[in-house]
């Protein structure tokens, strides 16, 4: 996986700053998405017949999701769901969801509603 260097400076975003960051966010997220998709498939296979292997796959999923979260947070994003990021702006926030290349949703609000879920809950949600 790529090494990420924080942007530094302000933690607020305007459309131009976010637009320039989207290719990197997309690249980072795609890498983790592909790894996690393969792990989700393994988990489905192991879930019933091999609980120990399923547990190991869940641990690997957690590790990868935490790594993804850490990298995107270093770039100023807030994780608001699986593969969904929020970015603070002066009078609201932007939301981006993988695999969008350019589309970013604007929401007028003082703070985003961040889902403070643990990753096992996200894994459970994605599986069902």
C-alpha positions in Angstrom: 0.0 0.0 0.0 1.1 3.6 -0.6 2.7 5.8 2.0 0.6 8.9 2.6 2.0 12.3 3.6 -0.5 14.6 5.3 -1.5 17.8 3.5 -0.9 20.0 6.5 -2.4 23.4 6.9 -6.1 24.0 7.1 -8.5 21.2 7.7 -11.3 22.9 5.7 -11.9 22.2 2.0 -13.2 24.1 -0.9 -14.3 22.5 -4.2 -10.9 23.1 -5.9 -8.8 21.6 -3.1 -11.1 18.6 -2.9 -11.1 18.1 -6.6 -7.3 18.0 -6.6 -7.4 15.4 -3.9 -9.9 13.0 -5.4 -7.5 11.1 -7.7 -5.4 10.2 -4.7 -8.4 9.3 -2.5 -9.7 7.1 -5.3 -6.4 5.4 -5.7 -6.0 4.7 -2.0 -9.6 3.6 -1.6 -9.5 1.3 -4.7 -6.4 -0.5 -3.3 -8.2 -1.2 0.0 -11.5 -1.9 -1.6 -10.0 -4.6 -3.8 -8.2 -6.3 -0.9 -11.3 -6.1 1.3 -13.5 -7.5 -1.4 -11.3 -10.6 -1.7 -11.3 -10.9 2.1 -15.1 -10.6 2.2 -15.4 -13.4 -0.3 -13.0 -15.6 1.7 -15.1 -14.8 4.8 -18.2 -16.1 3.1 -16.5 -19.4 2.3 -15.1 -19.9 5.8 -18.0 -18.6 7.8 -19.9 -21.9 8.1 -17.2 -24.6 7.9 -14.1 -23.1 9.3 -14.8 -20.6 12.1 -11.1 -20.2 13.0 -10.2 -19.2 9.4 -13.2 -16.9 9.4 -11.9 -15.2 12.5 -8.5 -14.7 11.0 -10.0 -13.2 7.8 -12.1 -10.8 10.0 -8.9 -9.7 11.7 -7.3 -9.0 8.4 -10.4 -7.1 7.3 -10.2 -5.0 10.4 -6.5 -4.3 9.9 -7.1 -3.2 6.3 -10.1 -1.0 7.1 -8.2 0.7 10.0 -5.2 1.3 7.6 -7.5 2.9 5.0 -9.2 5.0 7.7 -5.8 6.2 9.0 -4.6 7.1 5.5 -7.7 9.1 4.5 -7.8 10.9 7.8 -4.2 12.1 7.3 -5.5 13.7 4.1 -8.2 15.6 6.1 -11.2 13.2 5.5 -13.6 11.9 8.1 -14.8 8.4 7.5 -18.7 8.4 7.6 -19.3 4.9 6.3 -17.7 2.1 4.4 -15.8 3.8 1.5 -17.6 7.1 2.3 -15.7 10.2 3.3 -16.8 13.7 4.6 -14.7 16.8 4.3 -15.3 19.9 6.4 -15.9 23.2 4.5 -16.5 26.7 5.9 -20.3 26.4 5.9 -21.0 22.7 5.4 -19.2 19.7 4.2 -18.6 17.6 1.1 -19.2 13.9 0.9 -17.4 11.5 -1.5 -18.1 7.8 -1.9 -16.0 5.3 -3.7 -16.0 4.6 -6.7 -17.0 8.1 -7.7 -14.3 9.8 -9.8 -15.4 13.4 -9.6 -18.9 13.6 -8.1 -19.0 15.1 -4.6 -22.1 15.8 -2.7 -22.4 19.2 -0.9 -24.3 19.4 2.4 -25.0 22.7 4.1 -24.4 22.0 7.8 -22.0 23.0 10.5 -20.8 19.4 11.0 -21.1 16.1 9.2 -22.9 13.2 10.8 -20.1 10.8 11.1 -20.9 7.2 11.7 -18.7 6.2 14.7 -19.1 2.5 14.0 -16.6 -0.2 14.8 -15.4 -2.1 11.8 -17.0 -5.4 12.8 -20.4 -3.6 12.6 -19.5 -2.4 9.1 -18.4 -5.9 8.1 -21.6 -7.3 9.4 -23.6 -4.6 7.6 -21.8 -5.3 4.3 -22.3 -9.1 4.6 -26.1 -8.8 5.2 
